[in-house]
């Protein structure tokens, strides 16, 4: 009988790195405060992931110090209007 080799390589699935984290959520106005780890522009499709959170949406508008901005710089905490509830500590990824 032929010997069957069990040394098949499993292709590692790359886990996407989060581009930001939710630091606060204002439920009454549906705004998530997100601290980004890279520059992100309005129109970017993002995905929120957490213990009970899993949805994607496109950034329609963002604010910094109550002023509308077109992009968020790395390290900035930006307010983003979201359709669903998010929680502090939820990770933010680029949507596929």
C-alpha positions as CSV (number, residue, x, y, z in Angstrom):
1,X,0.0,0.0,0.0
2,X,1.0,3.6,-0.7
3,X,2.0,5.8,2.1
4,X,-0.2,8.9,2.4
5,X,1.6,12.1,3.3
6,X,-0.1,14.2,5.9
7,X,2.2,17.2,5.5
8,X,-0.3,19.3,3.4
9,X,0.2,23.0,4.0
10,X,-2.8,24.8,5.2
11,X,-3.0,28.2,3.6
12,X,-3.2,30.7,6.5
13,X,-6.2,33.0,6.3
14,X,-5.1,36.5,7.0
15,X,-7.1,38.1,9.7
16,X,-7.8,41.7,8.8
17,X,-6.3,44.2,11.1
18,X,-8.7,46.7,12.7
19,X,-8.3,50.3,11.4
20,X,-10.0,51.8,14.5
21,X,-11.8,51.2,17.7
22,X,-15.1,52.6,19.1
23,X,-14.3,54.7,22.1
24,X,-17.9,56.0,22.8
25,X,-21.4,55.7,21.5
26,X,-24.2,58.3,21.8
27,X,-27.4,56.2,21.5
28,X,-29.8,59.1,21.5
29,X,-28.2,60.6,18.3
30,X,-26.7,57.4,16.8
31,X,-23.2,58.6,16.7
32,X,-20.1,56.4,17.3
33,X,-16.8,58.0,18.3
34,X,-14.1,56.1,16.6
35,X,-10.3,56.4,17.1
36,X,-8.7,55.6,13.8
37,X,-5.3,54.0,13.3
38,X,-5.0,55.3,9.7
39,X,-6.4,58.1,7.5
40,X,-10.0,57.4,6.6
41,X,-12.2,59.5,4.2
42,X,-15.9,60.0,3.9
43,X,-17.3,57.4,1.5
44,X,-15.1,54.6,2.9
45,X,-17.0,51.3,3.5
46,X,-16.3,50.1,7.1
47,X,-17.4,47.2,9.2
48,X,-18.1,47.2,12.9
49,X,-17.3,44.0,14.8
50,X,-17.7,43.2,18.4
51,X,-19.3,40.8,20.9
52,X,-22.8,41.6,19.7
53,X,-21.9,43.9,16.8
54,X,-21.4,42.8,13.1
55,X,-22.5,45.2,10.3
56,X,-21.0,47.2,7.5
57,X,-21.8,50.6,6.2
58,X,-20.4,53.5,4.2
59,X,-19.3,56.6,6.1
60,X,-21.8,59.3,5.1
61,X,-20.4,62.1,7.3
62,X,-17.9,62.6,10.0
63,X,-17.2,65.3,12.6
64,X,-14.3,66.4,14.6
65,X,-14.9,68.9,17.4
66,X,-18.5,69.5,16.1
67,X,-17.1,70.5,12.7
68,X,-17.8,68.4,9.5
69,X,-14.6,67.0,8.1
70,X,-13.9,65.1,4.9
71,X,-11.2,62.7,6.4
72,X,-9.9,61.5,9.7
73,X,-6.2,61.5,10.5
74,X,-4.4,58.7,12.2
75,X,-5.0,58.9,16.0
76,X,-8.0,61.3,15.7
77,X,-11.2,60.5,17.4
78,X,-14.0,61.2,15.0
79,X,-17.8,61.1,15.3
80,X,-19.6,59.0,12.7
81,X,-23.3,58.7,12.3
82,X,-24.2,55.0,12.3
83,X,-27.5,53.1,11.5
84,X,-27.1,50.5,14.2
85,X,-25.9,50.4,17.8
86,X,-22.2,49.9,18.5
87,X,-20.4,49.5,21.8
88,X,-17.3,50.8,23.3
89,X,-14.4,48.5,22.4
90,X,-15.9,47.3,19.1
91,X,-13.3,47.1,16.3
92,X,-13.6,48.9,13.0
93,X,-12.4,47.3,9.8
94,X,-12.3,48.2,6.1
95,X,-15.3,46.4,4.6
96,X,-14.7,43.9,1.8
